[in-house]
């Protein structure tokens, strides 16, 4: 008997399943991000945007959440021109998408201890391809133009006679949204494999998981602990004060931006920036007061400058110390027996440095806007409210004017500081866990 030749139908179902898995990852992430962003924008008052602009603002928020840039443009014929732009990641939205996408991605690989490198690369490549298409479609939807009312009927008629029909529009930049969005996905998936014990690795990388995963998981829990503390504090603030809707907008859009910066400040890191005008972004009063330096000078956001505005900022130092010590203990507890204490210290120091690098990059904010009239800039006003509607502001299109907000971490100081804290916390945590039985990252071959 002659053996039957293999059928051509054996390959396509497997390939189709791979693409369906990739589509499931992307759709789940986008759905979760859209739900959180929509609730946050509604709480921020963006549902009152004229001209049915809410879906476009939602798409723009998703683009910002993965690292994209939104540009504003428009004007009033030859008379005025709007020049604006914003780069800021609403990290509540991004964090939600990252957690959901990694959960779906890893669930597709469950019941495996080891995976072939080619299979993992294929899954990542297919997910990235679908993600790029989704980002490209997102940039198409993230654009809208609003007509700015001039005032009463007489002013409207005069404006029409002079050719003044003010319009303000925005659009997501395709290159930055697709490029940085793809980088965001790769970082998220890499972090998932570095943190989760459920993620199967190629056989060649299995020995390295004992050195990476306990410390990486501990630092992830530190970041999530700050988010949980921020949620509790925000809910208490919403219950006590008469600003529940504004507080919920911050929680649903930009909570990690604030609490992760608080983590870095508690470690002694500094952020630099300035605030001019009424940008409308969710900035706490104490932080806004620090950033409003006189004469437009660059301000320094540190533990000391924040404490000058609110003495409760000093609590950020012991909070960071306690959570870092807990991370050191957890790193040692989850590591295999026999690992020397200095190795725990080095591993947590490296993990803390990488964590602070990501926090510094993700908490960067740059928002500049202005309205020039016949080439002459005009002062502060409410154009920032339209910018703010994308990240938690209110009263969009309340007026026109100019201003800026910038905030960026001093990474060359923050990263070494975090590494130093990790070294000390890893050492002390290793000593605390020395007498306890530890299950280890990997129980056996």
C-alpha positions as a LaTeX table, in Angstrom:
\begin{tabular}{lrrr}
\hline
Residue & $x$ (\AA) & $y$ (\AA) & $z$ (\AA) \\
\hline
Unk1 & 0.00 & 0.00 & 0.00 \\
Unk2 & 1.16 & 3.48 & $-0.77$ \\
Unk3 & 0.90 & 6.01 & 2.03 \\
Unk4 & $-1.62$ & 8.75 & 1.39 \\
Unk5 & $-0.09$ & 12.13 & 0.64 \\
Unk6 & $-0.67$ & 14.77 & 3.30 \\
Unk7 & $-3.71$ & 16.87 & 2.65 \\
Unk8 & $-3.31$ & 20.55 & 1.93 \\
Unk9 & $-6.02$ & 21.36 & 4.44 \\
Unk10 & $-3.82$ & 20.44 & 7.43 \\
Unk11 & $-1.98$ & 23.80 & 7.52 \\
Unk12 & $-4.55$ & 26.56 & 7.05 \\
Unk13 & $-6.72$ & 25.79 & 10.12 \\
Unk14 & $-3.68$ & 26.12 & 12.38 \\
Unk15 & $-2.65$ & 29.38 & 10.71 \\
Unk16 & $-6.21$ & 30.67 & 10.90 \\
Unk17 & $-6.37$ & 29.81 & 14.59 \\
Unk18 & $-3.19$ & 31.80 & 15.17 \\
Unk19 & $-4.65$ & 34.89 & 13.52 \\
Unk20 & $-7.93$ & 34.50 & 15.43 \\
Unk21 & $-5.95$ & 34.30 & 18.68 \\
Unk22 & $-4.12$ & 37.50 & 17.74 \\
Unk23 & $-7.40$ & 39.20 & 16.87 \\
Unk24 & $-8.84$ & 38.15 & 20.23 \\
Unk25 & $-5.92$ & 39.72 & 22.09 \\
Unk26 & $-6.23$ & 43.03 & 20.26 \\
Unk27 & $-10.03$ & 43.26 & 20.42 \\
Unk28 & $-10.10$ & 42.43 & 24.12 \\
Unk29 & $-7.51$ & 45.08 & 24.88 \\
Unk30 & $-9.19$ & 47.77 & 22.80 \\
Unk31 & $-12.62$ & 46.97 & 24.25 \\
Unk32 & $-11.33$ & 47.26 & 27.82 \\
Unk33 & $-9.45$ & 50.48 & 27.06 \\
Unk34 & $-12.45$ & 51.99 & 25.29 \\
Unk35 & $-14.77$ & 51.17 & 28.20 \\
Unk36 & $-12.51$ & 52.79 & 30.80 \\
Unk37 & $-11.73$ & 55.78 & 28.59 \\
Unk38 & $-15.40$ & 56.35 & 27.74 \\
Unk39 & $-16.39$ & 56.37 & 31.42 \\
Unk40 & $-13.52$ & 58.69 & 32.26 \\
Unk41 & $-14.33$ & 61.10 & 29.45 \\
Unk42 & $-17.98$ & 61.10 & 30.42 \\
Unk43 & $-17.01$ & 61.94 & 34.00 \\
Unk44 & $-14.79$ & 64.70 & 32.62 \\
Unk45 & $-17.69$ & 66.24 & 30.72 \\
Unk46 & $-16.53$ & 65.35 & 27.23 \\
Unk47 & $-20.01$ & 64.05 & 26.44 \\
Unk48 & $-20.99$ & 67.72 & 26.05 \\
Unk49 & $-18.68$ & 68.22 & 23.09 \\
Unk50 & $-20.54$ & 69.76 & 20.15 \\
Unk51 & $-20.85$ & 68.21 & 16.73 \\
Unk52 & $-20.87$ & 64.60 & 17.90 \\
Unk53 & $-17.18$ & 64.73 & 18.75 \\
Unk54 & $-17.21$ & 62.24 & 21.63 \\
Unk55 & $-16.28$ & 59.14 & 19.55 \\
Unk56 & $-13.37$ & 61.02 & 17.99 \\
Unk57 & $-12.13$ & 62.22 & 21.38 \\
Unk58 & $-12.42$ & 58.63 & 22.63 \\
Unk59 & $-10.27$ & 57.42 & 19.72 \\
Unk60 & $-7.76$ & 60.19 & 20.42 \\
Unk61 & $-7.60$ & 59.15 & 24.08 \\
Unk62 & $-6.83$ & 55.56 & 23.07 \\
Unk63 & $-4.10$ & 56.83 & 20.76 \\
Unk64 & $-2.56$ & 58.83 & 23.61 \\
Unk65 & $-2.81$ & 55.83 & 25.94 \\
Unk66 & $-0.35$ & 53.85 & 23.82 \\
Unk67 & 2.10 & 56.70 & 23.33 \\
Unk68 & 0.64 & 58.61 & 20.39 \\
Unk69 & 0.48 & 62.37 & 19.88 \\
Unk70 & $-2.59$ & 64.51 & 19.26 \\
Unk71 & $-2.27$ & 67.75 & 17.32 \\
Unk72 & $-4.75$ & 70.61 & 17.33 \\
Unk73 & $-5.15$ & 72.98 & 14.45 \\
Unk74 & $-7.66$ & 75.41 & 13.02 \\
Unk75 & $-8.37$ & 79.12 & 13.16 \\
Unk76 & $-10.59$ & 81.77 & 11.65 \\
Unk77 & $-9.64$ & 82.22 & 8.03 \\
Unk78 & $-6.76$ & 84.67 & 7.50 \\
Unk79 & $-7.43$ & 86.29 & 10.89 \\
Unk80 & $-6.36$ & 83.67 & 13.42 \\
Unk81 & $-4.56$ & 80.35 & 13.60 \\
Unk82 & $-4.47$ & 77.67 & 16.27 \\
Unk83 & $-1.26$ & 75.81 & 16.99 \\
Unk84 & $-1.40$ & 73.10 & 19.65 \\
Unk85 & $-0.36$ & 69.60 & 20.55 \\
Unk86 & $-0.39$ & 67.16 & 23.42 \\
Unk87 & 1.73 & 64.16 & 24.35 \\
Unk88 & 0.55 & 62.51 & 27.56 \\
Unk89 & $-0.41$ & 58.93 & 28.32 \\
Unk90 & $-3.67$ & 58.41 & 30.24 \\
Unk91 & $-2.15$ & 55.50 & 32.14 \\
Unk92 & $-5.37$ & 54.16 & 33.67 \\
Unk93 & $-6.52$ & 53.41 & 30.14 \\
Unk94 & $-3.14$ & 52.01 & 29.09 \\
Unk95 & $-2.75$ & 49.89 & 32.23 \\
Unk96 & $-6.20$ & 48.38 & 31.73 \\
Unk97 & $-5.41$ & 47.48 & 28.15 \\
Unk98 & $-2.03$ & 46.01 & 29.09 \\
Unk99 & $-3.49$ & 43.78 & 31.82 \\
Unk100 & $-6.32$ & 42.53 & 29.63 \\
Unk101 & $-4.14$ & 41.89 & 26.57 \\
Unk102 & $-1.49$ & 39.99 & 28.53 \\
Unk103 & $-4.16$ & 37.91 & 30.27 \\
Unk104 & $-5.71$ & 36.86 & 26.96 \\
Unk105 & $-2.30$ & 36.31 & 25.33 \\
Unk106 & $-1.02$ & 34.12 & 28.17 \\
Unk107 & $-4.28$ & 32.21 & 28.51 \\
Unk108 & $-3.79$ & 31.00 & 24.95 \\
Unk109 & $-0.48$ & 29.45 & 26.10 \\
Unk110 & $-1.76$ & 27.79 & 29.27 \\
Unk111 & $-0.93$ & 24.21 & 30.19 \\
Unk112 & 2.58 & 24.57 & 28.77 \\
Unk113 & 5.83 & 24.64 & 30.69 \\
Unk114 & 8.05 & 25.23 & 27.67 \\
Unk115 & 7.23 & 26.73 & 24.28 \\
Unk116 & 9.12 & 26.67 & 21.02 \\
Unk117 & 10.82 & 29.98 & 20.22 \\
Unk118 & 9.44 & 30.04 & 16.69 \\
Unk119 & 5.89 & 29.60 & 17.95 \\
Unk120 & 6.23 & 32.47 & 20.44 \\
Unk121 & 7.74 & 34.77 & 17.83 \\
Unk122 & 4.94 & 33.85 & 15.43 \\
Unk123 & 2.29 & 34.67 & 18.01 \\
Unk124 & 3.93 & 37.97 & 18.87 \\
Unk125 & 4.33 & 38.85 & 15.16 \\
Unk126 & 0.68 & 38.08 & 14.36 \\
Unk127 & $-0.52$ & 40.05 & 17.38 \\
Unk128 & 1.71 & 42.97 & 16.40 \\
Unk129 & 0.41 & 42.89 & 12.81 \\
Unk130 & $-3.23$ & 43.00 & 13.93 \\
Unk131 & $-2.35$ & 45.70 & 16.45 \\
Unk132 & $-0.76$ & 47.89 & 13.77 \\
Unk133 & $-3.90$ & 47.63 & 11.64 \\
Unk134 & $-6.03$ & 48.55 & 14.66 \\
Unk135 & $-3.82$ & 51.56 & 15.43 \\
Unk136 & $-4.01$ & 52.73 & 11.83 \\
Unk137 & $-7.82$ & 52.56 & 11.97 \\
Unk138 & $-7.69$ & 54.37 & 15.30 \\
Unk139 & $-5.85$ & 57.31 & 13.79 \\
Unk140 & $-8.55$ & 57.57 & 11.12 \\
Unk141 & $-11.23$ & 57.90 & 13.78 \\
Unk142 & $-9.21$ & 60.20 & 16.03 \\
Unk143 & $-9.91$ & 63.41 & 14.14 \\
Unk144 & $-12.67$ & 65.96 & 14.38 \\
Unk145 & $-13.35$ & 69.65 & 13.83 \\
Unk146 & $-15.44$ & 71.85 & 16.10 \\
Unk147 & $-17.06$ & 75.14 & 15.16 \\
Unk148 & $-16.34$ & 77.77 & 17.83 \\
Unk149 & $-19.33$ & 80.07 & 18.50 \\
Unk150 & $-18.49$ & 83.76 & 18.34 \\
Unk151 & $-21.25$ & 84.95 & 20.64 \\
Unk152 & $-24.64$ & 86.55 & 19.94 \\
Unk153 & $-26.38$ & 86.73 & 16.57 \\
Unk154 & $-24.92$ & 90.14 & 15.68 \\
Unk155 & $-21.39$ & 88.97 & 16.33 \\
Unk156 & $-22.06$ & 85.83 & 14.31 \\
Unk157 & $-23.27$ & 87.94 & 11.37 \\
Unk158 & $-20.28$ & 90.27 & 11.57 \\
Unk159 & $-17.96$ & 87.31 & 11.79 \\
Unk160 & $-19.54$ & 85.76 & 8.74 \\
Unk161 & $-19.22$ & 89.01 & 6.80 \\
Unk162 & $-15.52$ & 89.23 & 7.67 \\
Unk163 & $-14.89$ & 85.59 & 6.83 \\
Unk164 & $-14.36$ & 84.68 & 10.50 \\
Unk165 & $-15.72$ & 81.18 & 11.07 \\
Unk166 & $-13.51$ & 79.90 & 13.89 \\
Unk167 & $-12.88$ & 76.16 & 13.86 \\
Unk168 & $-10.71$ & 74.04 & 16.11 \\
Unk169 & $-9.87$ & 70.50 & 15.12 \\
Unk170 & $-7.61$ & 67.72 & 16.32 \\
Unk171 & $-6.07$ & 64.61 & 14.84 \\
Unk172 & $-3.82$ & 61.81 & 16.03 \\
Unk173 & $-0.45$ & 61.72 & 14.32 \\
Unk174 & $-0.29$ & 58.47 & 12.40 \\
Unk175 & 3.48 & 57.93 & 12.62 \\
Unk176 & 3.81 & 58.38 & 16.37 \\
Unk177 & 0.61 & 56.52 & 17.15 \\
Unk178 & 1.46 & 53.46 & 15.06 \\
Unk179 & 5.19 & 53.45 & 15.79 \\
Unk180 & 5.07 & 54.13 & 19.51 \\
Unk181 & 1.91 & 52.06 & 19.85 \\
Unk182 & 3.73 & 49.07 & 18.40 \\
Unk183 & 6.64 & 49.66 & 20.78 \\
Unk184 & 4.14 & 49.86 & 23.66 \\
Unk185 & 2.73 & 46.44 & 22.74 \\
Unk186 & 6.18 & 44.85 & 22.55 \\
Unk187 & 7.13 & 46.27 & 25.95 \\
Unk188 & 3.86 & 45.00 & 27.46 \\
Unk189 & 4.37 & 41.48 & 26.09 \\
Unk190 & 8.02 & 41.45 & 27.16 \\
Unk191 & 6.98 & 42.51 & 30.66 \\
Unk192 & 4.38 & 39.74 & 30.74 \\
Unk193 & 7.00 & 37.08 & 30.00 \\
Unk194 & 9.38 & 38.65 & 32.52 \\
Unk195 & 6.77 & 38.67 & 35.31 \\
Unk196 & 4.34 & 35.77 & 34.92 \\
Unk197 & 5.12 & 32.23 & 35.95 \\
Unk198 & 2.34 & 31.10 & 33.58 \\
Unk199 & 4.24 & 32.32 & 30.55 \\
Unk200 & 6.11 & 29.44 & 28.88 \\
Unk201 & 9.61 & 30.21 & 27.65 \\
Unk202 & 11.86 & 28.63 & 25.04 \\
Unk203 & 14.06 & 25.96 & 26.59 \\
Unk204 & 17.17 & 28.12 & 26.22 \\
Unk205 & 15.64 & 30.90 & 28.34 \\
Unk206 & 14.21 & 28.74 & 31.13 \\
Unk207 & 17.36 & 28.97 & 33.34 \\
Unk208 & 17.15 & 32.78 & 33.32 \\
Unk209 & 13.63 & 32.98 & 34.72 \\
Unk210 & 14.88 & 32.32 & 38.24 \\
Unk211 & 16.97 & 35.49 & 38.07 \\
Unk212 & 14.35 & 37.73 & 36.47 \\
Unk213 & 10.81 & 36.78 & 37.42 \\
Unk214 & 10.79 & 37.11 & 41.24 \\
Unk215 & 12.17 & 40.66 & 41.21 \\
Unk216 & 10.11 & 41.72 & 38.19 \\
Unk217 & 6.93 & 40.38 & 39.78 \\
Unk218 & 7.72 & 42.17 & 43.04 \\
Unk219 & 8.13 & 45.53 & 41.28 \\
Unk220 & 4.87 & 44.99 & 39.38 \\
Unk221 & 3.11 & 44.48 & 42.69 \\
Unk222 & 4.65 & 47.72 & 43.99 \\
Unk223 & 3.18 & 49.64 & 41.06 \\
Unk224 & $-0.21$ & 47.96 & 41.45 \\
Unk225 & $-0.15$ & 48.66 & 45.20 \\
Unk226 & 0.27 & 52.37 & 44.47 \\
Unk227 & $-2.68$ & 52.21 & 42.09 \\
Unk228 & $-4.81$ & 50.44 & 44.73 \\
Unk229 & $-3.88$ & 53.06 & 47.35 \\
Unk230 & $-4.72$ & 55.80 & 44.86 \\
Unk231 & $-8.13$ & 54.24 & 44.15 \\
Unk232 & $-8.97$ & 54.13 & 47.87 \\
Unk233 & $-7.80$ & 57.71 & 48.39 \\
Unk234 & $-9.72$ & 58.88 & 45.34 \\
Unk235 & $-12.95$ & 57.21 & 46.41 \\
Unk236 & $-12.66$ & 58.72 & 49.88 \\
Unk237 & $-12.04$ & 62.13 & 48.32 \\
Unk238 & $-15.08$ & 61.75 & 46.07 \\
Unk239 & $-17.24$ & 60.78 & 49.05 \\
Unk240 & $-16.08$ & 63.59 & 51.33 \\
Unk241 & $-15.77$ & 66.48 & 48.89 \\
Unk242 & $-18.25$ & 67.84 & 46.37 \\
Unk243 & $-16.20$ & 66.88 & 43.32 \\
Unk244 & $-17.13$ & 63.26 & 42.75 \\
Unk245 & $-17.34$ & 63.52 & 38.96 \\
Unk246 & $-13.97$ & 65.26 & 38.59 \\
Unk247 & $-12.34$ & 62.76 & 40.95 \\
Unk248 & $-13.75$ & 59.81 & 39.01 \\
Unk249 & $-12.40$ & 61.34 & 35.80 \\
Unk250 & $-8.92$ & 61.38 & 37.30 \\
Unk251 & $-9.26$ & 57.81 & 38.59 \\
Unk252 & $-10.46$ & 56.50 & 35.24 \\
Unk253 & $-7.96$ & 58.38 & 33.09 \\
Unk254 & $-4.78$ & 59.41 & 34.86 \\
Unk255 & $-4.48$ & 57.76 & 38.30 \\
Unk256 & $-1.23$ & 55.85 & 37.58 \\
Unk257 & 0.30 & 59.06 & 36.18 \\
Unk258 & $-0.04$ & 60.62 & 39.62 \\
Unk259 & 0.62 & 57.70 & 41.97 \\
Unk260 & 3.61 & 56.35 & 40.04 \\
Unk261 & 5.13 & 59.82 & 40.06 \\
Unk262 & 4.45 & 59.84 & 43.81 \\
Unk263 & 6.39 & 56.57 & 44.01 \\
Unk264 & 9.38 & 58.14 & 42.31 \\
Unk265 & 9.18 & 61.29 & 44.42 \\
Unk266 & 9.05 & 59.12 & 47.55 \\
Unk267 & 12.33 & 57.50 & 46.47 \\
Unk268 & 13.90 & 60.95 & 46.10 \\
Unk269 & 13.54 & 61.39 & 42.34 \\
Unk270 & 12.61 & 64.72 & 40.78 \\
Unk271 & 10.38 & 65.83 & 37.93 \\
Unk272 & 10.87 & 69.12 & 36.11 \\
Unk273 & 8.34 & 71.19 & 34.25 \\
Unk274 & 6.09 & 74.22 & 34.21 \\
Unk275 & 2.44 & 75.13 & 33.99 \\
Unk276 & 1.10 & 78.27 & 32.32 \\
Unk277 & $-2.50$ & 78.98 & 31.50 \\
Unk278 & $-5.49$ & 76.74 & 32.12 \\
Unk279 & $-4.64$ & 73.54 & 30.31 \\
Unk280 & $-7.54$ & 71.66 & 31.88 \\
Unk281 & $-5.61$ & 68.43 & 32.50 \\
Unk282 & $-6.18$ & 66.56 & 35.79 \\
Unk283 & $-3.37$ & 68.08 & 37.87 \\
Unk284 & $-3.67$ & 68.09 & 41.71 \\
Unk285 & $-3.66$ & 71.50 & 43.35 \\
Unk286 & $-0.36$ & 70.97 & 45.17 \\
Unk287 & 1.37 & 69.80 & 42.00 \\
Unk288 & $-0.12$ & 72.67 & 39.99 \\
Unk289 & 1.08 & 75.14 & 42.61 \\
Unk290 & 4.63 & 73.79 & 42.36 \\
Unk291 & 4.60 & 73.86 & 38.56 \\
Unk292 & 3.39 & 77.48 & 38.39 \\
Unk293 & 6.85 & 78.92 & 38.89 \\
Unk294 & 7.16 & 82.72 & 38.60 \\
Unk295 & 8.24 & 84.30 & 35.31 \\
Unk296 & 7.73 & 81.03 & 33.43 \\
Unk297 & 10.78 & 79.41 & 35.03 \\
Unk298 & 11.16 & 75.66 & 35.16 \\
Unk299 & 9.94 & 74.20 & 38.43 \\
Unk300 & 11.25 & 71.18 & 40.32 \\
Unk301 & 8.77 & 68.65 & 41.66 \\
Unk302 & 10.36 & 66.87 & 44.60 \\
Unk303 & 9.46 & 65.67 & 48.05 \\
Unk304 & 10.47 & 69.02 & 49.52 \\
Unk305 & 8.62 & 71.26 & 47.06 \\
Unk306 & 5.43 & 69.21 & 47.33 \\
Unk307 & 5.64 & 69.25 & 51.14 \\
Unk308 & 5.80 & 73.04 & 51.04 \\
Unk309 & 2.33 & 73.00 & 49.48 \\
Unk310 & 0.96 & 70.04 & 51.44 \\
Unk311 & 2.78 & 68.60 & 54.47 \\
Unk312 & 1.17 & 65.20 & 53.88 \\
Unk313 & 3.62 & 64.72 & 51.01 \\
Unk314 & 6.23 & 63.62 & 53.56 \\
Unk315 & 4.32 & 60.36 & 53.92 \\
Unk316 & 5.49 & 59.41 & 50.44 \\
Unk317 & 8.93 & 58.59 & 51.84 \\
Unk318 & 7.91 & 55.95 & 54.43 \\
Unk319 & 5.33 & 54.54 & 52.00 \\
Unk320 & 8.00 & 53.98 & 49.36 \\
Unk321 & 10.36 & 52.48 & 51.95 \\
Unk322 & 7.76 & 50.00 & 53.23 \\
Unk323 & 6.69 & 48.87 & 49.78 \\
Unk324 & 10.27 & 48.50 & 48.55 \\
Unk325 & 11.13 & 46.43 & 51.62 \\
Unk326 & 8.10 & 44.26 & 50.92 \\
Unk327 & 9.34 & 43.88 & 47.35 \\
Unk328 & 12.73 & 42.76 & 48.65 \\
Unk329 & 11.15 & 40.17 & 50.91 \\
Unk330 & 8.88 & 38.91 & 48.12 \\
Unk331 & 11.82 & 38.64 & 45.72 \\
Unk332 & 13.71 & 36.44 & 48.17 \\
Unk333 & 10.64 & 34.41 & 49.11 \\
Unk334 & 9.83 & 33.53 & 45.51 \\
Unk335 & 13.43 & 32.70 & 44.60 \\
Unk336 & 14.87 & 29.18 & 44.82 \\
Unk337 & 16.62 & 28.05 & 47.96 \\
Unk338 & 20.33 & 28.65 & 48.16 \\
Unk339 & 20.38 & 32.01 & 46.36 \\
Unk340 & 22.78 & 34.34 & 48.14 \\
Unk341 & 21.47 & 37.54 & 49.67 \\
Unk342 & 23.61 & 39.75 & 47.45 \\
Unk343 & 22.01 & 38.20 & 44.38 \\
Unk344 & 18.56 & 39.19 & 45.65 \\
Unk345 & 19.89 & 42.72 & 46.10 \\
Unk346 & 21.35 & 42.92 & 42.59 \\
Unk347 & 18.25 & 41.48 & 40.95 \\
Unk348 & 15.85 & 43.80 & 42.74 \\
Unk349 & 18.15 & 46.75 & 42.06 \\
Unk350 & 18.06 & 46.01 & 38.33 \\
Unk351 & 14.28 & 45.51 & 38.36 \\
Unk352 & 13.74 & 48.77 & 40.26 \\
Unk353 & 15.93 & 50.66 & 37.80 \\
Unk354 & 13.98 & 49.34 & 34.79 \\
Unk355 & 10.70 & 50.10 & 36.57 \\
Unk356 & 11.71 & 53.69 & 37.25 \\
Unk357 & 12.86 & 54.12 & 33.66 \\
Unk358 & 9.44 & 53.06 & 32.41 \\
Unk359 & 7.65 & 55.22 & 34.99 \\
Unk360 & 9.70 & 58.24 & 33.96 \\
Unk361 & 8.92 & 57.73 & 30.28 \\
Unk362 & 5.24 & 56.98 & 30.79 \\
Unk363 & 4.55 & 59.94 & 33.12 \\
Unk364 & 5.99 & 62.51 & 30.71 \\
Unk365 & 3.52 & 65.25 & 29.75 \\
Unk366 & 3.89 & 67.88 & 27.06 \\
Unk367 & 0.94 & 70.11 & 26.14 \\
Unk368 & 1.42 & 73.37 & 24.26 \\
Unk369 & $-1.28$ & 75.41 & 22.68 \\
Unk370 & $-1.87$ & 78.93 & 21.47 \\
Unk371 & $-3.96$ & 81.16 & 19.27 \\
Unk372 & $-2.20$ & 83.70 & 17.11 \\
Unk373 & $-4.16$ & 86.65 & 15.74 \\
Unk374 & $-2.62$ & 88.16 & 12.60 \\
Unk375 & 0.69 & 86.68 & 13.69 \\
Unk376 & 0.50 & 88.11 & 17.24 \\
Unk377 & 0.04 & 85.63 & 20.09 \\
Unk378 & $-2.79$ & 86.20 & 22.54 \\
Unk379 & $-2.83$ & 85.44 & 26.23 \\
Unk380 & $-4.14$ & 82.67 & 28.41 \\
Unk381 & $-7.62$ & 81.33 & 27.87 \\
Unk382 & $-9.75$ & 78.29 & 27.43 \\
Unk383 & $-8.41$ & 76.49 & 24.38 \\
Unk384 & $-6.81$ & 74.20 & 26.92 \\
Unk385 & $-10.27$ & 73.02 & 27.87 \\
Unk386 & $-10.45$ & 71.23 & 24.52 \\
Unk387 & $-7.06$ & 69.70 & 25.19 \\
Unk388 & $-8.20$ & 68.83 & 28.67 \\
Unk389 & $-11.30$ & 67.08 & 27.41 \\
Unk390 & $-9.03$ & 64.40 & 25.97 \\
Unk391 & $-7.44$ & 63.74 & 29.36 \\
Unk392 & $-10.01$ & 64.70 & 31.91 \\
Unk393 & $-10.70$ & 68.42 & 31.56 \\
Unk394 & $-14.10$ & 70.05 & 31.29 \\
Unk395 & $-16.09$ & 72.77 & 29.52 \\
Unk396 & $-14.58$ & 72.21 & 26.07 \\
Unk397 & $-14.43$ & 75.18 & 23.72 \\
Unk398 & $-14.99$ & 77.64 & 26.55 \\
Unk399 & $-12.71$ & 80.14 & 24.85 \\
Unk400 & $-9.45$ & 80.61 & 23.05 \\
Unk401 & $-6.02$ & 81.50 & 24.36 \\
Unk402 & $-2.60$ & 80.04 & 25.03 \\
Unk403 & $-0.61$ & 78.14 & 27.60 \\
Unk404 & 1.49 & 75.07 & 28.19 \\
Unk405 & 2.14 & 72.20 & 30.55 \\
Unk406 & 5.29 & 70.14 & 30.65 \\
Unk407 & 6.43 & 67.50 & 33.10 \\
Unk408 & 9.31 & 65.07 & 32.75 \\
Unk409 & 11.40 & 62.98 & 35.10 \\
Unk410 & 15.10 & 63.59 & 35.62 \\
Unk411 & 15.93 & 60.04 & 34.57 \\
Unk412 & 19.69 & 60.25 & 35.04 \\
Unk413 & 19.01 & 60.76 & 38.76 \\
Unk414 & 15.79 & 58.76 & 39.17 \\
Unk415 & 17.05 & 55.49 & 37.67 \\
Unk416 & 20.24 & 55.23 & 39.82 \\
Unk417 & 18.23 & 56.21 & 42.91 \\
Unk418 & 15.74 & 53.43 & 42.25 \\
Unk419 & 18.59 & 50.98 & 41.69 \\
Unk420 & 20.09 & 51.98 & 45.05 \\
Unk421 & 16.78 & 51.51 & 46.83 \\
Unk422 & 16.43 & 48.12 & 45.15 \\
Unk423 & 19.88 & 47.04 & 46.31 \\
Unk424 & 19.15 & 47.96 & 49.93 \\
Unk425 & 15.62 & 46.57 & 49.91 \\
Unk426 & 16.76 & 43.37 & 48.20 \\
Unk427 & 19.50 & 42.87 & 50.78 \\
Unk428 & 17.22 & 43.48 & 53.76 \\
Unk429 & 14.42 & 41.42 & 52.23 \\
Unk430 & 16.81 & 38.56 & 51.63 \\
Unk431 & 17.88 & 38.64 & 55.28 \\
Unk432 & 14.25 & 38.68 & 56.47 \\
Unk433 & 13.34 & 35.73 & 54.26 \\
Unk434 & 16.49 & 33.72 & 55.03 \\
Unk435 & 14.86 & 31.62 & 57.72 \\
Unk436 & 11.64 & 30.92 & 55.81 \\
Unk437 & 10.94 & 28.08 & 53.41 \\
Unk438 & 10.64 & 29.37 & 49.88 \\
Unk439 & 8.74 & 27.54 & 47.13 \\
Unk440 & 11.00 & 28.95 & 44.45 \\
Unk441 & 10.20 & 30.19 & 40.96 \\
Unk442 & 10.67 & 26.73 & 39.43 \\
Unk443 & 10.02 & 23.58 & 41.44 \\
Unk444 & 11.91 & 21.23 & 39.22 \\
Unk445 & 13.10 & 20.49 & 35.68 \\
\hline
\end{tabular}
